[in-house]
Amino acid sequence: MSESVTDRSDDRSSGHATDRPDFFARHKDLLERAVAAAGDRDHWSPHPESPSPKVYGVEAADAGEAAFRAHLGTSFKLPGHPQGGTVAVAERSPYGLPLDVEYPRVTPEEAVAAAKAAAPAWRAATPDVRAGIAAEILSRLNAASFEIAHAVHHTTGQPFVMAFQAGGPHAQDRGLEAVAYAWAEQKKLPAVTRWTKPQRKGEPLVMEKTFTPVGRGVNLLIACNTFPTWNGYPGLFAGLVTGNPVVVKPHAGAVLPLAITVRIAREVLTEAGFDPDVVLLAAETADQRTAAELALHPEVRVVDFTGSKEFGNWLEDHARQAVVYTEKAGLNTVVLDSTDDYKGLLRNLAFSLSLYSGQMCTTPQNLLVPRDGITTDQGTRTAAEFAEDLAGALDKLLGDPQRAAGTLGALVNDGVRARLAEAAGLGRAVHPSRTVPHPEYDGATLSTPHVALLDATEDAGTYTREWFGPISFVIATDSTEHSLRLFTETVREHGALTATVHATGEDVLEATRAAAFEAGVHLSENLTGAVFPNQTAAFSDFHGSAANPAASATLTDSAFITGRFDVLQSRRHVAPEAATATEES
C-alpha cells in the first residue's frame, strides 16, 4: 500500500493534543499554490496590496491606526516573554511623532537559553506542522497590515502607501515565499522508506529508513532600519519552517514593526501547543552591541542580516560557527546606450531615484553615459544633456508638494543627512537636493534627489563608494564599451543589488547580459513603464545575489534554505516476514 510523502510525514507529526487547531490543513492549499507559484514565476500574491476599504473592510484602516497609537508611550506586552525590566530604544519617527515605546529587556544569554529550551519540541514537529503554523502567522499579519503599516511609516519614514505595501502585503509575500521554499526543500526526500536488497541465498535484507530534516540551532535575525519586515520576514520564516527557534534583533530605530510581528507569532505558537519562545524579541538601544554578541554565541547557528556593508562583512568574517546570510548594498548601476522612448526612460529613472528618497538598497546610484551621447527618439543627447534632462524629469515629478511627499517619504536618520551634505560638493551638481515641506508633518525632512555629473576617469574615488540615500551620479564615459567595462569592474569589486541597461540594439543588450553574468548581478532591460529597477516581486524576481559582494544570499532561492537544516537518517532491520505482512496489508 503506497502513501504520499505528505501522508507519511503527517503520520509522524506533532505529538501534541488533538484538540489543537490544524493549521496545516487550514493552509495546505495555500502552501501548495505558493510552491507552484515559485516554480511558475508568474505574478501571484494572496495578500492584496491595495489599502482600499473595498479590500480590507471599511473599519480596517481606523482599527489599524488605533492599534498602532495604543502602543505609543507604553511598555510593549509580550506575555510570557523572558524579561528583566524594559529597554527604551528611543525610536524616533522621521515625521516628528513621539513613539516612546519600551520593550522587554533580555540579555543575549537569556535569549539564547530561552530559544534553546523551546527548540526540541519545535525541531520534532514535521515540516507540515511548522509550515502550517507559519502560514497562520502570515494570515494574521495580513489582518494586522494597517497596524504594521503605521509602525513602518513612523519608524522608517516610508510614505504611508509604500509602508502599507512594502511593510505589509509585499513583506508577507516574501515571507510566504520563504515558507514555500523551506517546506518544499524538506520534503524532497521521503520521511520513511523501505530498503530491500536481494541476496543470492536466503531472504533479502530489509531495512526501514527514516530521513528527518533537523534545524541547525538558534537562528538570529538582525533587521534593518529602512525595511524591517520586507527584509526581515524571509529569514524569520525560513528559519522557523526549517525547525529553528528565531531570535529577532531589530534595528534600534525600527523595533515596533517587528515587535508586533513577534507578538502575533507567539500567539499562534501558543495556540498550536508550542512554547512561544520559539520566537523571541531582543531589542537594544543604538549604543549597545547586542547584535555582535548574539552573532558570536556558540549556540547561534544561523544568522540573517540586512544592513551596512561594514557590519555585514564583519559577520561573514567572524560568525564562523553559523551560516551567515547577508544582504548589504553596493553600486547599483545603469548603462545607457540608446532608447526609442526617451521620455519614458526619464520618467522611470526619475521615479526610481526619488522613491523613498533613494533609501533603498536597490536604488540606482551610478548612471553610465557615453560623453558624446546616447541615441534617442529625440535625437542624440550627450552625457551633460542627459543629466540636465533627468534633472527636469525630477522637477516635473516632484513639483507638486503632495505628490512629492507621497513619493519621497522622510529621511530616516542622520547618516543619510550627512552623506547628502557631503555629496553637495562633488562633481557638477545638475540637480541639487532641495527640501520639500510635508503637507501634514512639520517635523519631517523631505529631500529631493541630488544628482551630480562626474567624469569616469577623474572621479573614480567618488562613484566607487556607496552613497546610500537620495544621491546619484551621471558618469560620463568614453563609450558604451567603456561603460560596460566600468560596470563589470565596479560591481565585481564593490557589489550591487540591481543593474539596468537601456539599449535598442540586441548586440548591446547581449553584451550587457554577459557583463551582468560576469559581475554576478540581476539585470533589468529597457524599463520605461510601471516597473522600476528598485522593485522586485515575490514568487518571480530574485532579490540580491551571492555572486557579488553586495550579498551572500538571494531572496529567495534554495540556497537561502538548505543551510538552515540537515537531513539526518536513522535505519533499522525489518524481519522479512514482517516486511511481507506489511506489504500484503
ZAMARGU-4260 file (C-alpha; in steps of 0.2 Angstrom, whole numbers, plus 5000, padded with zeros to 4 digits):
<rodrens>
0) 5000/5000/5000 | 5008/5016/4995 | 5007/5033/5003 | 5011/5051/4998 | 5026/5059/5007
5) 5014/5072/5015 | 5004/5057/5022 | 5019/5049/5029 | 5025/5065/5037 | 5008/5068/5044
10) 5008/5051/5052 | 5023/5056/5062 | 5018/5074/5065 | 5017/5084/5081 | 5013/5073/5096
15) 5003/5087/5104 | 4985/5087/5109 | 4972/5083/5095 | 4961/5097/5100 | 4974/5110/5094
20) 4970/5119/5078 | 4976/5110/5062 | 4984/5125/5054 | 4992/5114/5041 | 4975/5108/5035
25) 4969/5125/5035 | 4983/5132/5024 | 4988/5116/5014 | 4980/5123/4998 | 4989/5140/5000
30) 5006/5131/5003 | 5004/5121/4988 | 4999/5136/4977 | 5014/5145/4984 | 5026/5131/4979
35) 5018/5131/4962 | 5020/5150/4960 | 5038/5149/4965 | 5040/5137/4951 | 5030/5146/4938
40) 5037/5163/4941 | 5022/5172/4935 | 5013/5186/4945 | 5004/5179/4961 | 5000/5186/4978
45) 4987/5180/4991 | 4990/5197/5000 | 4981/5211/4992 | 4992/5227/4990 | 4979/5240/4990
50) 4974/5248/5006 | 4956/5251/5000 | 4942/5248/5011 | 4934/5238/4997 | 4948/5225/5000
55) 4952/5225/5019 | 4935/5232/5025 | 4928/5249/5030 | 4934/5248/5048 | 4952/5240/5045
60) 4961/5257/5042 | 4954/5266/5058 | 4956/5250/5068 | 4974/5248/5062 | 4979/5266/5066
65) 4970/5264/5083 | 4980/5249/5087 | 4996/5257/5082 | 4993/5273/5093 | 4988/5262/5108
70) 5007/5256/5108 | 5013/5274/5110 | 5020/5279/5126 | 5018/5261/5133 | 5028/5246/5138
75) 5025/5233/5124 | 5017/5217/5130 | 5024/5200/5125 | 5015/5188/5138 | 5027/5175/5144
80) 5042/5183/5136 | 5059/5182/5146 | 5061/5199/5153 | 5072/5208/5166 | 5064/5225/5165
85) 5062/5236/5150 | 5073/5244/5137 | 5069/5262/5130 | 5076/5261/5112 | 5072/5279/5108
90) 5063/5276/5092 | 5061/5292/5083 | 5048/5295/5070 | 5055/5304/5055 | 5039/5313/5054
95) 5041/5320/5072 | 5028/5309/5081 | 5035/5304/5098 | 5034/5285/5100 | 5041/5282/5117
100) 5038/5263/5117 | 5048/5252/5129 | 5051/5234/5126 | 5056/5218/5136 | 5074/5219/5141
105) 5083/5202/5138 | 5101/5198/5138 | 5109/5188/5124 | 5112/5174/5136 | 5094/5174/5142
110) 5088/5175/5124 | 5098/5160/5118 | 5094/5150/5133 | 5075/5153/5131 | 5077/5148/5112
115) 5087/5133/5116 | 5074/5127/5129 | 5060/5129/5116 | 5069/5121/5102 | 5067/5102/5105
120) 5048/5101/5103 | 5049/5113/5088 | 5063/5103/5080 | 5052/5087/5082 | 5037/5094/5073
125) 5036/5089/5055 | 5039/5102/5041 | 5020/5101/5038 | 5016/5107/5055 | 5029/5120/5055
130) 5023/5127/5038 | 5005/5127/5043 | 5009/5137/5059 | 5020/5149/5048 | 5006/5151/5036
135) 4994/5155/5050 | 5006/5168/5057 | 5006/5177/5040 | 4987/5176/5039 | 4986/5186/5055
140) 5000/5198/5050 | 4990/5202/5034 | 4975/5205/5045 | 4986/5217/5055 | 4993/5226/5039
145) 4986/5243/5044 | 4994/5242/5062 | 5010/5237/5054 | 5009/5250/5041 | 5008/5264/5053
150) 5023/5256/5063 | 5033/5255/5047 | 5028/5273/5042 | 5034/5281/5058 | 5050/5271/5061
155) 5057/5271/5043 | 5050/5287/5036 | 5042/5277/5021 | 5027/5286/5013 | 5011/5278/5020
160) 5005/5269/5005 | 5023/5262/5002 | 5024/5257/5021 | 5007/5248/5019 | 5013/5239/5003
165) 5031/5235/5007 | 5029/5233/5026 | 5013/5223/5024 | 5007/5213/5009 | 5024/5213/5000
170) 5033/5208/5015 | 5020/5195/5019 | 5023/5188/5001 | 5041/5187/5004 | 5038/5178/5020
175) 5026/5165/5012 | 5039/5163/4998 | 5052/5158/5011 | 5039/5146/5019 | 5036/5138/5002
180) 5054/5135/4998 | 5058/5129/5015 | 5043/5117/5015 | 5047/5110/4998 | 5065/5108/5001
185) 5062/5097/5017 | 5050/5086/5008 | 5061/5081/4993 | 5066/5065/5002 | 5053/5053/5009
190) 5050/5053/5028 | 5051/5034/5029 | 5056/5022/5016 | 5058/5003/5014 | 5075/4997/5008
195) 5076/4979/5001 | 5092/4971/4994 | 5091/4954/4987 | 5103/4940/4992 | 5110/4926/4982
200) 5104/4914/4996 | 5091/4916/5009 | 5079/4930/5012 | 5083/4948/5006 | 5090/4961/5018
205) 5076/4973/5023 | 5078/4989/5032 | 5066/5004/5036 | 5075/5020/5034 | 5069/5037/5040
210) 5075/5054/5034 | 5072/5069/5045 | 5076/5087/5042 | 5083/5094/5058 | 5086/5113/5061
215) 5104/5118/5064 | 5100/5128/5080 | 5096/5146/5085 | 5093/5157/5071 | 5097/5176/5074
220) 5088/5189/5063 | 5097/5206/5063 | 5085/5218/5055 | 5087/5235/5046 | 5081/5252/5049
225) 5073/5255/5032 | 5063/5239/5028 | 5062/5229/5044 | 5048/5217/5038 | 5051/5216/5020
230) 5069/5211/5023 | 5066/5203/5039 | 5052/5191/5035 | 5062/5179/5023 | 5074/5175/5036
235) 5061/5174/5050 | 5050/5161/5041 | 5064/5152/5033 | 5072/5149/5050 | 5055/5144/5058
240) 5049/5132/5045 | 5066/5123/5044 | 5065/5119/5063 | 5075/5133/5071 | 5070/5145/5085
245) 5072/5163/5080 | 5079/5177/5090 | 5073/5194/5082 | 5085/5208/5084 | 5078/5224/5077
250) 5087/5239/5072 | 5085/5251/5087 | 5076/5264/5076 | 5063/5252/5070 | 5058/5240/5083
255) 5039/5242/5083 | 5035/5233/5067 | 5045/5218/5072 | 5038/5218/5090 | 5021/5217/5083
260) 5026/5203/5072 | 5034/5193/5086 | 5018/5196/5097 | 5007/5188/5083 | 5020/5174/5080
265) 5020/5170/5099 | 5001/5170/5100 | 5000/5157/5085 | 5013/5146/5093 | 5004/5146/5109
270) 4988/5141/5101 | 4997/5127/5092 | 5003/5120/5108 | 5022/5125/5107 | 5032/5136/5118
275) 5031/5154/5112 | 5049/5156/5115 | 5052/5148/5098 | 5051/5167/5093 | 5059/5180/5104
280) 5062/5199/5103 | 5080/5206/5108 | 5078/5224/5107 | 5093/5235/5111 | 5097/5254/5111
285) 5108/5261/5097 | 5124/5261/5108 | 5123/5243/5113 | 5132/5229/5104 | 5119/5215/5107
290) 5119/5210/5088 | 5138/5206/5088 | 5137/5197/5105 | 5122/5187/5099 | 5130/5183/5082
295) 5146/5176/5090 | 5136/5165/5103 | 5141/5147/5100 | 5123/5141/5100 | 5118/5153/5086
300) 5120/5143/5071 | 5111/5154/5058 | 5112/5172/5056 | 5101/5183/5044 | 5107/5201/5042
305) 5102/5216/5032 | 5111/5232/5034 | 5128/5241/5031 | 5142/5233/5021 | 5154/5235/5036
310) 5144/5225/5049 | 5139/5213/5036 | 5157/5209/5031 | 5161/5208/5050 | 5148/5195/5052
315) 5154/5185/5037 | 5172/5185/5044 | 5168/5182/5062 | 5152/5172/5065 | 5161/5156/5060
320) 5150/5145/5070 | 5135/5150/5060 | 5129/5150/5042 | 5128/5169/5038 | 5115/5176/5026
325) 5119/5194/5022 | 5110/5207/5011 | 5121/5223/5011 | 5121/5236/4997 | 5133/5242/4983
330) 5135/5252/4967 | 5118/5249/4958 | 5122/5254/4940 | 5113/5259/4925 | 5121/5258/4907
335) 5114/5270/4895 | 5117/5267/4876 | 5101/5271/4866 | 5082/5271/4868 | 5066/5273/4857
340) 5056/5280/4872 | 5067/5294/4880 | 5053/5302/4889 | 5048/5285/4897 | 5066/5282/4901
345) 5067/5298/4910 | 5051/5296/4920 | 5056/5279/4925 | 5073/5284/4931 | 5066/5300/4940
350) 5054/5289/4950 | 5067/5276/4954 | 5079/5289/4961 | 5065/5298/4971 | 5056/5283/4978
355) 5058/5284/4997 | 5072/5297/4995 | 5083/5284/4987 | 5084/5275/5004 | 5083/5258/4996
360) 5097/5246/4994 | 5091/5244/4976 | 5091/5262/4971 | 5102/5266/4956 | 5117/5276/4960
365) 5129/5276/4945 | 5122/5281/4928 | 5135/5277/4915 | 5133/5288/4899 | 5145/5290/4884
370) 5150/5308/4885 | 5147/5310/4866 | 5129/5305/4869 | 5116/5291/4868 | 5104/5289/4853
375) 5086/5293/4857 | 5070/5296/4848 | 5073/5314/4852 | 5090/5315/4844 | 5107/5312/4852
380) 5109/5318/4870 | 5126/5320/4877 | 5130/5315/4895 | 5128/5333/4901 | 5112/5335/4891
385) 5105/5319/4898 | 5110/5324/4916 | 5100/5341/4913 | 5085/5331/4906 | 5085/5320/4921
390) 5085/5335/4932 | 5070/5342/4923 | 5061/5325/4924 | 5064/5325/4943 | 5057/5343/4945
395) 5042/5338/4935 | 5039/5323/4946 | 5042/5332/4962 | 5035/5349/4958 | 5018/5346/4967
400) 5021/5345/4986 | 5008/5332/4989 | 5014/5320/4976 | 5032/5324/4982 | 5028/5319/5000
405) 5019/5303/4994 | 5035/5298/4984 | 5049/5304/4994 | 5044/5300/5012 | 5056/5307/5025
410) 5075/5305/5028 | 5077/5291/5040 | 5092/5296/5050 | 5107/5307/5052 | 5118/5296/5042
415) 5108/5300/5027 | 5108/5318/5030 | 5127/5318/5032 | 5130/5309/5016 | 5118/5321/5007
420) 5128/5336/5014 | 5144/5329/5009 | 5138/5325/4991 | 5134/5343/4988 | 5152/5347/4985
425) 5155/5333/4972 | 5156/5335/4953 | 5144/5347/4945 | 5128/5347/4953 | 5115/5346/4939
430) 5100/5343/4952 | 5105/5350/4969 | 5094/5342/4983 | 5081/5354/4990 | 5070/5352/5005
435) 5051/5349/5002 | 5038/5354/5015 | 5027/5339/5021 | 5009/5344/5020 | 5005/5335/5036
440) 5020/5334/5047 | 5031/5349/5050 | 5044/5339/5058 | 5048/5328/5043 | 5064/5331/5032
445) 5060/5328/5014 | 5074/5330/5002 | 5074/5328/4983 | 5087/5318/4975 | 5105/5326/4972
450) 5112/5322/4955 | 5129/5326/4950 | 5139/5325/4934 | 5156/5316/4936 | 5169/5310/4924
455) 5173/5291/4923 | 5192/5294/4923 | 5194/5308/4936 | 5181/5304/4949 | 5183/5285/4952
460) 5186/5289/4970 | 5168/5296/4972 | 5157/5284/4962 | 5166/5268/4968 | 5159/5272/4985
465) 5142/5268/4991 | 5131/5284/4994 | 5115/5277/5002 | 5101/5290/5001 | 5095/5302/4988
470) 5112/5303/4979 | 5116/5298/4961 | 5129/5301/4948 | 5128/5303/4930 | 5146/5297/4925
475) 5152/5302/4908 | 5162/5288/4899 | 5172/5286/4883 | 5159/5274/4875 | 5146/5261/4879
480) 5161/5248/4879 | 5169/5259/4892 | 5153/5259/4902 | 5152/5240/4901 | 5170/5238/4907
485) 5166/5250/4922 | 5150/5241/4926 | 5158/5224/4927 | 5174/5230/4936 | 5165/5241/4949
490) 5151/5228/4953 | 5163/5213/4954 | 5174/5223/4967 | 5161/5233/4977 | 5144/5223/4973
495) 5127/5228/4968 | 5109/5223/4970 | 5102/5229/4954 | 5108/5234/4936 | 5099/5241/4922
500) 5103/5244/4903 | 5094/5255/4890 | 5098/5250/4873 | 5089/5247/4856 | 5102/5235/4849
505) 5102/5217/4853 | 5121/5217/4852 | 5122/5229/4866 | 5109/5220/4876 | 5118/5204/4874
510) 5134/5212/4879 | 5126/5219/4894 | 5119/5202/4899 | 5136/5195/4898 | 5143/5209/4908
515) 5130/5206/4921 | 5134/5187/4922 | 5152/5191/4924 | 5148/5204/4938 | 5135/5192/4946
520) 5120/5204/4947 | 5102/5203/4941 | 5098/5214/4926 | 5083/5225/4920 | 5082/5230/4902
525) 5073/5245/4895 | 5062/5249/4909 | 5051/5263/4904 | 5034/5259/4911 | 5027/5255/4928
530) 5041/5243/4933 | 5056/5251/4941 | 5074/5245/4944 | 5072/5246/4963 | 5057/5235/4964
535) 5056/5216/4964 | 5041/5204/4965 | 5040/5189/4977 | 5037/5172/4968 | 5045/5179/4952
540) 5060/5191/4955 | 5076/5186/4964 | 5082/5200/4976 | 5101/5200/4979 | 5114/5188/4973
545) 5128/5179/4982 | 5138/5181/4965 | 5144/5198/4970 | 5150/5207/4986 | 5133/5215/4990
550) 5125/5200/4997 | 5129/5182/5002 | 5111/5176/4999 | 5097/5178/4987 | 5079/5181/4992
555) 5073/5168/4989 | 5081/5153/4982 | 5085/5135/4988 | 5102/5141/4994 | 5093/5153/5006
560) 5085/5137/5014 | 5096/5122/5014 | 5110/5129/5025 | 5097/5130/5039 | 5094/5112/5042
565) 5102/5095/5040 | 5093/5079/5034 | 5098/5065/5047 | 5095/5047/5044 | 5090/5033/5055
570) 5089/5014/5050 | 5083/4998/5057 | 5082/4980/5051 | 5065/4973/5047 | 5061/4955/5048
575) 5057/4948/5031 | 5041/4941/5037 | 5036/4957/5045 | 5040/4966/5029 | 5029/4954/5019
580) 5015/4956/5031 | 5016/4975/5029 | 5016/4974/5010 | 5001/4962/5010 | 4991/4973/5021
</rodrens>
